[in-house]
Amino acid sequence: MAYKSIPLATDALNVSQSDIKDNFDEIATFVGQDHETFGTGAELGKHKKLTLPESGRIALADAPQTLADEAIIYCRQSTFLDPTGNNVSALFFRPEGQAAGVGTEHDFTTLTFAGALAGATRGCFQLPNGIKMAVGTGTLAGGHQSVDIAFFNPLYFTAANTIYSVQITLTGTPETAHSAEDNIISVINVTRAGFRAIRHFNRKGSNPSFTYLAIGY
């Protein structure tokens, strides 16, 4: 049903009663979307959640206008790709005075596809300024001289040459488990999908574990 413009000057109460009821039903449906609906209790009128559809917005060219002294938050398709290569929905912030389809917008919710980073072995997230980071763990097992590390999302960074740095930090107590030479690990073969950690010496045949942090865009 659709909301009806009533009562008109020509409407009689005994005729328009059903239309008025339909309007109240429509209002109840509208209010009940994402809210605690009519009734009593401490939750009355509160938001249960906030749903923001993309509404066909897939790029900056679809960004809505903002007037002076106002800012907006809206949903559109992010340029971020999930591990299967699909775009994802994200929330964007626009400051005041932006013309429709041009200007400034900030993606501030495209963060991670690894679940909670605490305790996860791999993850990736993005800062509001567009800087992207990939984090994770690795081990040079069985005395191996190198190991290939795959980022959680191989499509996360734009390209290999957009990764500024990959840092490795040994974990545990490497000073007692390995010789000093065993602790020298380099990063090579950096690609969009990952990198290779290579150890230059293997005096004790140890299995050093490490964490990594890759930064880029």
N, C-alpha and C positions, 0 to 999 in steps of 0.2 A: 504494500500500500504506500501511497505518497502523502506527505503532509498537505492539508487542504486549507485554502484561504477562506476561513469562515469566522463569524457569520457575515454574510452579505446582507445588504439592506433588504433584499427580497426574501431572505430565509425566514421560515417559520420554525419555532422551536421544535414542534412535533415532527418536522421534516429533517432538521439539521442535527438532531440528537446523535444519530449514528455517525455522522461526519465528525462531530466533536469527540466522541469516544475513539474513533480511529486516530484522531490527532494525538490524544493522550497516550494511546498505545504506541504511536510512533515516537513520542517524546520519551516514553519509558525505555524503548529499545535503544534510542540514541544515548540516553544517560547511562544505560547499563553497559555500553561498550567501554571496557577498560576501567569502569568505576563500580564501587558498591552502589547499588541502585536504591530506589525509594524504600523506605522502611524505618526501622529504629535501630539503635545500638551505637557503640563507639566508632564503628567503621563507616557509618553513614556518610556518603558524599566523598569518600576518600578514593584516591587512585589505586587500583589493583595493579596496573601496569600501564605502559605508554607504548602504543603501537604507531610507528611512523613508516608508512609505505614509501617505496621509491617513487611511485607516481610517474614512471617513465623517465626519470632522471638517470642518465648514465654517464654524464661528463660535465665539466665546468660550464659548457655551453648551455646546459639545462638548469643552471643555478638560478634561484629566484632573486628578485631585486630586494635590496634593503634601503630604507629611507634614512634620513638623518635621525640621530638619536634613537636608533633601534638596532638590534642584532637578532639573528635567527639561528635556529638549529633545525636541520632537516635531514632526511635520509636520501641517499642516492647510491648508485652502484660505484664501488671503489675500483681503482685501477689495480688493486692488490689481487693476486691470483691465489686460490687455495691449492693444496697439494694435488688436486685432480685437474687443475688448469681452469677452474671456473671463477668468474668474478664474484665478489661477495658484497652484501649490503653493508653500508657504514653510515655513521652519523657525521655530519659536517657542520661546522660553525662558520657563519659569515658575519663580519663586522659591519658597522653602519656605512651607509653611502655607497653601496655597490650596485652598479647597473646589472640588469638581468643578463646572465650568460657570460660575463667577463668579470675581471677583478680578482678578489682574494677569497679563498675558502680554505678551511683547515679540516682535514680528516683526523678526528681525534678518537676513533674507536676501533680502527683496524689494528688490533694488538697482537693476538697470539692464536695459533691453531694447534697448540700442544697441550691444551688444558692448563691447569694450574702449573706455573713454572716451578713452584716449590716441590721438589722431589721428582720432577720430570727429567728424563735424560736428554731431551732436546726441546727446543722451543724457538720461537721467533716473535718479534714484536716491533712496533713502529712508534717513534716519538711524534708529537704533533707537528714538528717542523719538517717531517719527511724522512729523517734519518732512520734507517732500519738496522736491526741487530738480530743476529742468530746466536744462540747459546747452546751448549751441550757438553757432553763428556766423551772421553775416548780412552783406550788402553792400547799400549804396544805390547801385545800378549805373546807369550811363548818365546821371548827374546827376539821378536821380530824387529827388523830395522825400520819398518815404516808401516803405516796403516792409513787407509783411505776413509775419510770422514764425510758422511752425507748430511747436509743440512736437513732439518725436519721438513722444510718445504723447498724443493728444488727450483721452484719458480718464484721464490720470494724476492730475491735481488733482481734488478733490471738486467744486468749483464755482469760478466766477470770483471770488466774494467770499472764497474761502479762499486766494487768492494774496496774500501779504503785500507782496511787492516784486519788481520786475523791474529789474535793473541792467544797463546797457550800458557796455562799455569799448572805446574805439577801439583798433585794432591797427595795426601798421606804424609809419609816421612821419607822422602826420597834420599835424604842425606845419609840415612842408615841402610836403606835397602839397595842402593845403587852406588856405583862410583861416581865421582864428580863428572866424568866424561859421559856417563850414561844419562845425565840430566840435561844434556844439550840436545834440544829438539827444535827443528826448523819446520817452517810451513812452506810448501811448494805446491805447484799445480792447482792454484786457486781458480775455481770455476764458479759459475752461478749456482751449481748444485752442491759444492763442497770443496774439500781440499785434501792434501796429503800431508800427514805429519811424519817426518823422517828423523831418525836418531843417527847421529854420526858415529857413536861408539856403543858397544855392547859388552862391557867388561865382565859383568856378573850374570848375564843372561836373565836379567830382571824384567818385570812386567810393569813399567811405570804407567800410572793412570794420570789423566789430566782433564781439566776443563778448558773450554775455548770460548772466545767472544769474537764474533765477526761483525764489523761495522761497515755500512755502505748505504746505498739507496737503490 
